[in-house]
Amino acid sequence: MIRFKNILTIITFLLLISCDQSLEEDVFDEVSSANFFQSDQDAITAVNSLYVKLRGAGVRTTSDGQAWGLFAQGESIFRVNQDVTDETWTTWAKLFPSGSSGVLESFNFTPFNAGGGIYYMYRDLYEGVSIANNIIANLEDNSAVSASVKNQVLGQALFARGLFYYHLNSLYGEVPLILEPVANPFDTPFQASEEELVISISSDLEQAGQLLPVSYPSNEYGRFTKGAAYALLSRFYLNKKMWQESADAANQIIDDYSLSPDYASIFAPDNNGNPEILFSVLSIAQAGLGNAYLAASAEPDQVAASWGGDRVHQEFYHSFDPADIRRQLLVKTYTSIFDDSEITLDDEDGAVILKYAEDEDHVGPWASNDIVVLRYASVILDLAEALNEINGPNQESIDQINRLRARAFPGDPTKLLNLTDFSSKEQLRNHILNERSWELYYEGYRRDDLKRHGKFIERAQARGRNAQPYHRIYPIPQTYLDINPNQKQNTGY
Amino acid sequence: MRIQTFKLVKTTILVLGLIFSVMSYGQGETRRISGTVTDSENGEPLIGVTIVLKSNPSTGTVTDIDGNYSLQVPDNNQEVLTYSYIGYNTEEVTIGSSSNIDISLELDFQSLDEVVVVGYGTVKKSDLTGSVASVKAEEFNPGPVVSVSSHLQNTAPGVVMTQTSAQPGGNFSVQVRGQTSLLGSNEPLYVIDGLPISNDNVTPGSSALVRYSPSKNPLNGINPNDILSIEVLKDASAAAIYGARGANGVVIITTKSGSERTQVNFTSSLSIQEISNQYEFLTGSEYAQVTNEWSEFLGLEPVFSPAEVRNPAANTNWLEEVSRDNGTIQQYQLSASGKSGDLNYYLSGNYYEHNGLIKNTDLSRFTGRVNLNAQISDMVKVGTNLTLSQTDNSNVHFGDNAGGGNFNGIFTYRDSWPSNVPVYNNDGSYSKHPVVPELNPNPVSLLDISDNSRDTRILGSLFTDFSLTNELSAKVRFGFDYMDSDRGGYVPTSVLTGAQVGGDGELSSNQNQNILSELTFNYSKQLGNKHRISALAGYTYQTFQSEGYNVHGQNFSSETTNINDMSGASVLLPGYSYKQRSKLISYISRLNYDFDDRYVLTATMRADGSTKFGAKNKWGFFPSGALAWKIHNEAFFSSSFIEELKMRLSYGQTGNQEIGNKLSQALYGSTRPFILGSGEQIAIGLAPVRPENDNLKWETTTQYNVGFDISFWSGRIQASIDAYRKITTDVLLNFTLDPTSGFETITANAGALQNHGAELQLKAINTFGGFKWTSGFNVAYNENRWKDRAGLPYANYEIEKGPVQGIYSYVVDGIWQSGDDIANSAQPSSQPGQFRFADLDDDGRVTGDDRELIGQGVPDLTYGINNRLSWRNLELSCFLQGVYGVTKFNYDRASLNNVNDILFGRNKSRQVLSRWTPNNPSNTIPSGIVNTVGDDFRNSQYYENASFLRMRNITLSYSPSIEKLFSSFRIYVDVQNAFTVTEWTGIDPETGNDYPNARTYTLGFDVTF
């Protein structure tokens, strides 16, 4: 009896002390915030997630609404900046008028039908902002990360935050400006003023430009560069009509980079490392990691595994000088891969965009052409436009534009511009607007450019769309207005 | 024939009796006792009654067909004979000096002294204060079942079991008294021999869409033949002892232990399965004809030439092509049970094999069990319950289940492959899809996919009981449940999806480990005549760990070695691995107080500390109280026919902590990959996973229960009635966040749900003539509603406090006909032949708001009717199961009856032959032209009543008395799913539409030595 009581006492004792009484959760396959940002490697890994953001909607999974993301094909930044303009559209808009393409094409977007791109961009851009804020805050006063890594990581995070706010401001106007990690996830912030946004975006990009290198060692190729920061800054100032600031930003890098001798090679399957690219989303021929822009435009019987639909408007196609090699990437006739028949597209539907040339090794729709987000040619055009706005027609603007025209019309100096061709600021301004679309079509510039030139709504109306002045910016998705009583809907919606 | 059989039996018994007499000859001084055993009720002779000498159980006999027996016994007047017979009370008679002993046995109605297992102990059924359903092994149907889930199917009121897939070993969803959670689990807690297990499925899923198959039942690893009883704790008083895991009820499974007499039992059965129901598809010729008609209707050129319509290239029945002629099930079980000195043992081995109706769907399982307990001293008893099992599954690809239907799977015959396409090309290769060859793999080619999993489970516990004093005992238990599952799949290049990537293969492995340490004290004391107290106090510590990994490769150097040589994969896709652990620390206590056998009071309290919850809510406290009033023991109560009348009242709180790990902390997790560097290498980042959530806690269910137990006429009729109300608060809901937070949603405890309902269980035992008829009936009603949506948005047409599983839909009001004034209707854009929807809000337009509540996805009523009729050694039993008031979406019919996409090469039901055309103004099947308003799919026409009444089992068994060879023998035939009465027009109202449900015919026997 006594013996068993003793045994029991011992068992009780052992049970109580051998078991870990703590109720703190053990975590094995994720990193707790207390243990993160403790080394250079941590800082680099953290900033990597920003690059994932540029490709996919959710940085962690593909299951949160859509698998594509900010710059990959789908409901991308490009689409919401193109399909409302005179540059591109998609034939799906005819088949599914209530689908997101149809909504963009018809200027029928409302806070309620803001599903698709208009909704995703708002959500995904802020997710990016939050990641960047978190990195920036964690690097502050952080002695575990070396100074050189800290600067590079900070530069990348600042650039990304500037990029996300650039688009938030461009798409939705006066949005909430959050620059710190959000402590309470239920917070409902107020909107910021245009001035606050301009100061923040320009300051982020300026700082990033100072911190980031012109180029990286080859194993780091693909990270944000100084060129990307100043290119975006120059474009941002241009949109805000801060001409001198725009020209200054462009001049920061105008001598650091160069044009690619061959226009088509900028978008070719082997465009990795192309000197003209300031920032691209790197791609390989693998599901979820590739470039599907060709598949989104080429007809199914034109390129294997394509679904097609993206087109340039016929008026845009016809606006080119037929000798312009840039138009060669737009086709209206092709040979069917199924039965070798000659196919001619309906003229009214415009032309298929073969800017991203076919990758012979593509896997399904996925090709290895890096997705070009910022390139040197846009800096040249920004500078030319800013200088024209400051000085009127001037030789430097003409020279800069001619760098692109020389490439577009190889061996034909008659196509180069002469200062004497332009008698007024407005005349050169109009030419630059056209030149930008010939050079930069299908790269997501058109909406900003038309807005800046005051022609966005006018041209949509000319195409017969029900465009109203308030359509200059998109509505805040109703879902988020419902959550946040402090947010006002954009005027008109 | 019948008379001859009886003669044969009679002869056999006589011969056996003779052999026995000879065997017992020469055991010293003996004398012969003979007599007749009859039924006390009606005087009918009882056949096969076992009569043994108490002092020497090896001396014994059985009664013959006339109830007569004769036995040679030692010539000693003090010897005692024991008369026992299943279903009757055992009698003992001292022989005295007589040589003729006639005796009548009384029917044994389920006695009130029956013991019921409750959490951390047992209680006499008559002392129960809570609502507990108990199912004993004798009540199990003898037909083959792979898991205990089948035995629970509607045999206990309030336990709703729904088989979710008819594939071998397919899963069940189980709900006890309705849904309490939206994001967490709604499954009850399972406790096996005192060990609470995690019922998470351990079999790895497939990351590749080309190998999807619905999950198997995690309980498949527990051999149902080893089970002695199943108890379901339904109300809070019973379940609160399991605290934070009790909100969805508790299923307690007790396995068999050693019997007093040594017994060796062998059972075996063989079953044949056939498809119970299938669709009628268009024949090859009809398909071509309908396709052409549709083209013409659209103004397009015909797709098929007249010759192709007359003589289609094929007339393929895709279901037949992937099916076996019959499915088969075989099972064998050998068990030994007995007592040797102070050691009780039960040992068993079982083999179960099921080859399903669809090719490549197989399950085979070995299980072994060792249950031992030994009294090693007056005060100490030690024991173990241990089971090992290995289950091999082979799976087919069901399809990726996008949008409700299954695409690109083995069952795509329903949707995607027309019957005029042959299975093979002339060269023997698989045919391609005629319209979208690059997207739809040939269904038959999918049989080339190999996809096998092996689940191993070791589950057991070791325990020691200490009797410290007469009143106080202690129990130490150490339990463990280890589950390992490995799955390997390979899609060869003969399958389209495999060919696109040079073969696709994946290996996954998961392990779950659950360890329990537990110490409990039991105290029980009688105070005077009227007061009895028993108390329980204890401490338990349980950890759950799960981990796993996966490798995924493509483009294999050899199709022969495939996943057996992963180094042969030239493309390795990102794999995954994970490891998680949770911990539950608990203090339990229970007090029972019995006053004068009239009032029984139970109070429990459990404190649970869990790692799963936020820093501010680590501990939860779950109290309960219950009172039973035994009215029949009151002095004022006197009734000649009411044996028992008891009222039960209970109140208590339980919790639900099954919400997954790592939800409360701010953590960084690996991102999806991106590409970096000139070498285009894959790189990964780390990003915040979810917002920190310090307040996260369990969902709390408060339940009130009132019940009555009544028993009439010596227990011939027994009834239990319960009514309950369950309110679940702090229900976890996902709230959309402002995107500036950086997160899409947060999970917070905010909402409230409620369930209320009533249950009735009725049992009657009747005897007349030589017949014994036992019938059981149970019915349960449950209403499940929102109580508080906590600001979560819901649509205009939804009811704020409506059913949680409410189905809101457009209401079809016929089909527009050619003469109708469509232009001035509520849907002016429609055309003749399209659905006419009711304008429910009378605003003159059919809009999204014209939807209303048309049903709900869970039944209002569930019921079971069990009848068992025995006459001498024959027994016929049948079990009817039904659900009422449930609505489901019939995706198949919505898709198969709509010719809209037939030009994409999609197959259609023969019903489209009577669809609306200008010449055939059908009022049920629309033309196929897509409506721009309403919804051609999700509308009242295709949300169908899925109520059903099913003859789940009919069994006829014969137990001849040949007891000198065997102590018992039974042979039976059984039909599962004999028929189903339902309005549902799909394949099966219960299991959904993927895997065809089976009708199963079984022949089996059961012998005990």
Interface residues (C-beta under 8 A of the other chain):
Chain A: M1 F4 K5 I7 L8 I11 T12 L15 L16 C19 D20 Q21 L23 E24 E25 D26 V27 F28 D29 E30 V31 S32 S33 F36 D42 T45 A46 V47 N48 S49 L50 Y51 V52 L54 R55 G56 G58 V59 R60 T61 T62 D64 Y122 R123 L125 Y126 E127 V129 S130 I131 N133 N134 P176 I178 P181 V182 P185 F186 D187 T188 P189 S218 N219 E220 Y221 G222 R223 N272 G273 V281 L282 S283 I284 G288 L289 A305 V363 G364 S368 T479 Y480 D482 I483 N484 Q487
Chain B: M379 V380 E438 F466 L468 A474 V476 Q500 V501 S517 L519 Y539 Y541 E547 S577 Y578 K579 Q580 R581 S582 K583 I585 G609 S610 T611 K612 K618 W619 N661 K662 S664 Q665 A666 L667 Y668 G669 S670 T671 R672 P673 F674 I675 L676 G677 S678 G679 E680 Q681 I682 A683 I684 G685 L686 A687 P688 V689 P691 E692 F735 T736 L737 D738 P739 T740 S741 G742 F743 E744 I746 P793
